[in-house]
Amino acid sequence: MKVKIVGGGLTGILAAFEAHRLGVRDIELYERFDRLGGVALPEERHGLELREGCIYFGPASDPIRALLETYGQSFTEFENRFGSLSPADAGRPVHTVDFGGPAFACASTAVTPPAGSSLADRIAAYPSEIAGPLAKYAQWHLDADLADVHESAAIPMAINRVVPLGADVRALAEAKRRDPLADELLAIPRAQWGHTNNLTASLPEGGFPTFLRRCERALRQIGVKIHERNLVSPRHAIATHGKGEVLVWAANPTPLFKALDVRTPRLLPKSFSTYVFAARWTGPRPFYVQNFTAEGACFRAYAYESSGRTLVTAECVREADPTDLRYEVHRMLCGFEGDLALGEILCTMIKPRWIYHSVDAVQQLKLLRNAARDRLGTAFVDGAWEPYAKGEKFAQVNAALAAALGVQKGRAAA
């Protein structure tokens, strides 16, 4: 049995390790750039890791971390701290500790089933006191018609759950226990809720560039053939697919549409501007704050350490004036435990991110997946294109890979 993986980002790397764990010894990994890592690979300048966002792994029980540790990777655990900034009717914005979503003034816990699958439908499921500011934020963040955006965009935007600030906590907890929809849409901050599932997270020892180089070495050591600077043609990959071969498409699926005669969907391109500051921050590190006020340009500020120095990454919905941005980042972080002083801007990056799906894209991805499996059967494994969360992607790819290899659930091949 042979496994061919297209795409050398984290999904492709994990698929290669998992295929080896399941007993495959003929594995090829194709990556169009000169290094593995994809969006998980940050820039390095002067020995510093300049991250564009915050990517974490879980505690020791995290299946992704466990697989990587099997192949020699090491992680450092930390207390998972975060917060959010939400608008207030008057006066200072609301700072919410240990909750990364929005918190809006609302006494009601009543939600209604969404009428459709768009983000606009999902937002309309909330009481008007929440739906209004939530729609304002989503429009500010995306600059798109929310009726065209799929509801799954709520997860990468961190608006999948909202705290109704005026609701009685006991009534809210009861609503979440008895109503799955309320549990999906409403939230209680961690300190009040008593949940401990996200108290601890982890990061690769030595940072992400070192981690990804270690992954590449580990893959080569177990016999994975890595083809870098290799842009695989979908038509060629499908036409040359052989018996006893599994094709894992862990790369961007867009080129597959034309190759499989499926209409290419309307996409939601969104470019973000990212600024990395040298900083002094006396609060917890790593630490991030989400901004839901729909004011300014910065939607997330992330403080972390690299090579013994503190850096702050500011992710923005558009290019920002440096003076205004400094004020915004101070307003976000200084509402929490710690003192902040921002130094020079070390790096500015403006890049598109394809993390938000249109309603049309989700529909067409289903057709694309069906077309690929009509052609190749279970020997085609998609990269779990729709989910944003690493854990969900990992579980879906692993299940499809095990089915393609004929491995029973819970068992690895010898």
C-alpha atoms as one frame of an Amber mdcrd trajectory, in Angstrom:
protein
   0.000   0.000   0.000   1.240   3.471  -0.912   0.082   6.839   0.449   0.660
  10.015  -1.563   0.020  13.263   0.320  -0.344  16.604  -1.449   0.270  19.557
   0.878   3.031  19.891   3.454   1.227  21.998   6.039   0.323  20.677   9.466
  -2.523  18.551   8.033  -0.179  16.871   5.562   2.550  16.341   8.174   0.089
  14.719  10.576  -1.348  12.541   7.784   2.149  11.255   6.996   2.845  10.377
  10.637  -0.579   8.738  10.973  -0.130   6.689   7.793   3.189   5.417   9.159
   1.573   4.630  12.518  -1.058   2.606  10.662   1.649   0.486   9.066   2.294
   2.145   5.693   5.954   2.271   4.688   5.660   3.755   1.197   4.705   7.405
   1.820   5.348  10.425  -0.385   4.690  14.030   0.668   4.526  16.858  -1.886
   4.930  20.520  -0.895   4.991  23.464  -3.318   7.316  25.588  -1.157  10.880
  24.859  -0.041   9.896  24.011   3.547   7.117  22.161   5.303   4.714  23.972
   7.594   2.229  25.976   5.528   0.428  28.635   7.562   1.922  27.225  10.794
   5.418  28.327   9.684   6.154  31.870  10.918   8.843  34.189   9.642  12.192
  34.281  11.446  14.220  37.463  11.694  17.289  38.063  13.843  16.569  34.887
  15.779  12.983  35.903  16.583   9.843  33.997  15.664   7.352  36.477  14.185
   3.975  34.790  14.527   0.965  35.891  12.502  -1.510  34.411  14.989  -1.738
  32.080  17.945  -1.620  28.342  17.252  -1.661  26.145  20.332  -1.704  22.433
  21.010  -3.571  20.839  23.866  -2.455  19.144  27.099  -1.011  15.630  27.262
  -4.415  14.141  26.369  -4.494  15.982  23.012  -4.464  13.309  20.232  -2.465
  15.570  17.880   0.190  16.180  20.502   0.259  12.474  21.400   0.923  11.478
  17.778   3.676  14.068  17.424   5.273  12.956  20.697   5.294   9.391  19.366
   7.617  10.655  16.660   9.963  12.527  18.959   8.420  15.982  19.284   8.475
  17.779  22.661   6.039  20.314  24.082   5.957  22.810  26.921   2.698  23.223
  28.804   1.448  26.585  30.046  -1.573  28.019  31.814  -3.976  28.905  29.001
  -4.923  32.559  29.560  -6.950  34.823  27.289  -9.660  37.455  27.298 -11.938
  39.613  25.197 -12.975  43.227  24.741 -16.646  43.934  24.001 -18.605  47.157
  23.514 -20.563  48.770  26.336 -23.661  50.939  26.099 -21.774  53.762  27.771
 -18.332  54.291  29.256 -15.435  51.867  29.118 -15.539  48.656  27.029 -16.193
  45.365  28.800 -13.094  43.256  29.501 -13.937  39.581  30.032 -11.290  37.390
  31.677 -10.669  33.807  30.478 -13.274  33.970  27.741 -12.253  34.592  24.139
 -15.657  35.444  22.701 -17.948  38.475  22.850 -20.024  39.511  25.865 -23.034
  41.733  25.204 -25.607  43.334  27.490 -28.623  41.026  27.356 -30.810  39.494
  30.072 -32.435  36.841  27.876 -31.205  33.302  27.268 -33.815  32.631  24.564
 -32.446  31.489  21.198 -34.285  30.275  18.106 -33.169  27.683  15.545 -31.364
  29.311  12.583 -33.513  29.560   9.449 -30.617  28.583   7.177 -26.893  27.885
   7.017 -25.539  31.421   6.591 -23.776  33.512   9.200 -26.669  35.972   8.982
 -29.055  33.131   9.886 -26.909  32.109  12.833 -26.707  35.669  14.169 -30.476
  36.104  13.805 -30.944  33.151  16.195 -29.899  35.399  19.103 -32.031  37.956
  20.943 -31.903  41.371  19.250 -29.655  42.784  22.013 -26.979  40.299  20.910
 -27.782  40.009  17.208 -27.311  43.749  16.593 -23.749  44.201  17.882 -22.767
  40.723  16.650 -23.813  41.579  13.077 -21.961  44.900  13.355 -18.796  43.088
  14.416 -19.069  40.439  11.685 -19.567  43.111   9.027 -16.555  45.066  10.342
 -14.421  41.919  10.402 -15.404  40.427   7.044 -16.636  43.376   4.938 -18.996
  40.962   3.164 -22.691  40.186   2.838 -23.327  37.971   5.873 -26.030  36.103
   3.959 -23.272  34.797   1.633 -20.984  33.709   4.488 -21.378  30.188   5.855
 -22.236  29.861   9.544 -18.966  27.959  10.140 -17.151  31.316   9.910 -18.340
  31.933  13.472 -15.595  29.616  14.785 -12.477  31.287  13.306 -14.054  34.661
  14.164 -14.511  33.456  17.790 -18.195  34.415  17.781 -19.597  30.883  17.957
 -20.604  31.498  21.606 -21.704  34.731  23.272 -22.048  35.698  26.946 -25.387
  37.441  27.702 -24.087  39.748  30.428 -27.442  40.516  32.054 -28.607  36.910
  32.348 -28.725  35.087  35.673 -25.799  32.655  35.660 -27.842  29.810  37.160
 -30.593  30.268  34.567 -27.988  30.396  31.811 -26.313  27.227  33.086 -29.683
  25.459  33.170 -30.478  26.601  29.615 -27.135  25.221  28.404 -27.760  21.899
  30.168 -31.244  21.289  28.788 -31.062  22.921  25.329 -28.323  21.888  22.834
 -28.916  25.038  20.790 -28.458  27.281  23.831 -25.319  25.333  24.709 -23.972
  25.886  21.190 -24.751  29.616  21.012 -24.394  30.899  24.584 -21.447  30.893
  26.969 -20.419  31.365  30.574 -16.844  32.529  31.293 -14.612  29.748  32.561
 -14.242  31.081  36.116 -18.023  31.183  36.596 -18.802  27.958  34.758 -16.357
  25.696  36.564 -15.204  23.981  33.358 -11.516  23.096  33.206 -11.162  21.585
  29.731  -9.015  24.448  28.416  -6.987  25.360  31.487  -3.768  23.994  30.001
  -2.349  24.254  26.499   1.088  23.598  25.021   3.573  24.897  22.493   6.397
  23.076  20.710   9.720  23.323  22.515  11.990  25.769  20.706   9.163  27.429
  18.759   7.362  26.563  15.541  10.247  26.871  13.033  12.337  24.464  15.120
   9.346  22.169  15.607   8.638  22.002  11.869  12.284  21.310  11.065  12.199
  18.487  13.629   9.026  17.119  12.010  10.723  17.113   8.611  13.736  15.250
   9.988  11.488  12.738  11.746   9.508  12.123   8.552  12.692  11.493   6.573
  14.001   9.164   9.300  10.906   6.954   9.041  11.297   6.786   5.261   8.812
   9.402   4.039   9.918  10.744   0.647   9.494  14.536   0.768   9.242  16.397
  -2.537   9.660  20.103  -1.903   9.140  22.880  -4.490   6.718  20.523  -6.210
   3.350  21.850  -7.364   1.224  18.775  -8.059  -1.271  18.966 -10.921  -4.655
  17.617  -9.783  -5.377  16.142 -13.229  -2.015  14.379 -13.273  -2.403  13.093
  -9.710  -5.815  11.637 -10.496  -4.866  10.284 -13.932  -1.752   8.507 -12.619
  -3.410   7.169  -9.481  -2.479   3.499  -9.179  -4.020   0.434  -7.635  -3.163
   0.095  -3.980  -2.488   3.825  -3.685  -4.217   6.321  -1.384  -4.260  10.007
  -2.361  -4.540  12.507   0.508  -5.298  16.034  -0.717  -4.178  18.144   2.249
  -3.547  21.215   0.086  -5.922  23.970  -1.008  -8.798  22.187  -2.794  -9.492
  25.011  -5.289  -7.451  23.456  -8.185  -9.449  20.224  -7.840 -12.742  21.780
  -8.959 -11.717  22.186 -12.586  -9.907  18.851 -12.629 -13.042  17.024 -11.464
 -15.498  19.062 -13.574 -17.163  20.651 -10.538 -18.115  24.323 -10.640 -15.628
  26.455  -8.724 -17.548  28.224  -5.938 -17.613  31.867  -4.997 -14.868  32.329
  -2.445 -14.427  34.821   0.377 -10.919  36.220   0.049  -9.955  38.236   3.085
  -6.567  39.860   3.610  -5.373  40.730   7.093  -2.588  43.077   8.099  -0.335
  41.813  10.868   2.146  43.863  12.898   4.696  42.420  15.323   5.963  44.728
  18.090   8.883  44.397  20.431   7.277  44.799  23.847   7.417  44.655  27.597
   4.406  42.890  29.114   4.245  41.877  32.763   1.095  39.796  32.368   0.873
  36.096  31.473   2.627  34.872  28.338   1.349  33.595  26.010  -1.833  35.629
  26.265  -4.312  36.852  23.683  -7.239  39.266  23.614 -10.022  39.369  21.010
 -11.582  42.745  20.185 -15.332  42.671  19.460 -16.007  46.412  19.651 -15.913
  46.776  15.836 -13.780  49.872  16.375 -10.341  50.605  14.965  -8.508  47.959
  12.956  -7.107  45.361  15.406  -9.233  42.290  16.100  -6.669  40.321  18.134
  -3.526  41.077  20.123  -1.248  38.206  21.112   1.660  38.452  23.570   4.288
  35.692  23.570   7.981  35.006  24.113  10.640  34.259  21.520  14.343  33.838
  22.273  13.851  35.395  25.700  12.111  38.503  24.357   8.458  39.504  24.567
   6.653  40.187  21.305   3.100  41.333  20.639   1.336  40.437  17.389  -1.550
  42.685  16.345  -3.874  41.142  13.758  -5.907  43.741  11.871  -8.837  43.689
   9.473  -7.075  46.329   7.360  -3.863  48.324   7.291  -3.523  50.410  10.443
  -1.892  53.708  11.292   0.990  52.837  13.670   0.058  55.492  16.232  -3.597
  54.469  16.273  -2.618  50.811  16.442  -0.460  51.361  19.520  -3.435  52.961
  21.258  -5.710  50.073  20.251  -3.326  47.389  21.517  -2.866  49.258  24.816
  -6.632  49.542  25.215  -7.023  45.810  24.627  -4.257  44.434  26.830  -4.218
  46.959  29.638  -7.681  45.991  30.781  -6.141  42.770  32.051  -3.506  41.836
  34.620  -0.187  43.274  33.469   1.589  46.428  32.316   2.394  46.979  28.640
   5.034  49.018  26.842   5.274  48.683  23.069   8.589  49.147  21.293   9.429
  49.207  17.605   7.455  47.408  14.923   9.666  44.480  13.895   7.564  43.205
  11.018   4.511  44.059   8.925   2.733  41.378   6.874  -0.302  41.638   4.614
  -1.573  38.256   3.479  -4.825  36.639   2.355  -6.348  34.012   4.620  -8.786
  31.478   3.226 -10.392  30.538   6.543 -13.945  31.750   5.930 -16.239  29.729
   3.693 -19.129  31.058   1.659 -22.419  29.156   1.702 -21.734  28.328  -1.946
 -18.231  27.008  -1.128 -19.497  24.576   1.509 -22.102  23.223  -0.915 -19.549
  22.863  -3.714 -16.959  21.231  -1.455 -19.472  18.458  -0.757 -19.927  17.959
  -4.496 -16.158  18.024  -4.992 -15.630  15.388  -2.333 -18.305  13.193  -3.915
 -16.782  13.630  -7.384 -13.325  12.660  -6.108 -14.672   9.570  -4.407 -16.734
   8.646  -7.465 -13.440   8.633  -9.351 -11.138   7.064  -6.740 -13.465   5.600
  -4.104 -12.189   5.467  -0.526  -8.660   5.760  -1.933  -9.233   9.535  -1.987
  -8.864  11.277   1.384  -9.693  14.960   1.569  -7.949  17.299   3.978 -11.103
  17.981   6.022 -11.405  21.264   4.157 -14.396  22.746   5.955 -13.485  22.575
   9.690 -11.290  25.290  11.153 -10.323  23.572  14.417  -7.180  21.402  14.266
  -8.731  18.642  16.364 -11.743  18.234  14.105  -9.584  18.220  10.968  -7.261
  15.644  12.513 -10.112  13.308  13.495 -11.765  13.482  10.067  -8.562  12.887
   8.111  -7.538  10.021  10.393 -10.917   8.309  10.063 -10.854   8.571   6.263
  -7.232   7.412   6.109  -7.943   4.378   8.284 -10.951   3.496   6.092  -8.864
   3.846   2.941  -6.215   1.537   4.387  -8.764  -0.953   5.670  -7.659  -0.509
   9.284 -10.247  -1.233  11.960 -11.046   1.638  14.295  -8.778   1.712  17.333
  -6.188  -0.621  15.771  -2.967   0.133  13.951  -1.522  -2.121  11.279   1.486
  -4.200  12.267
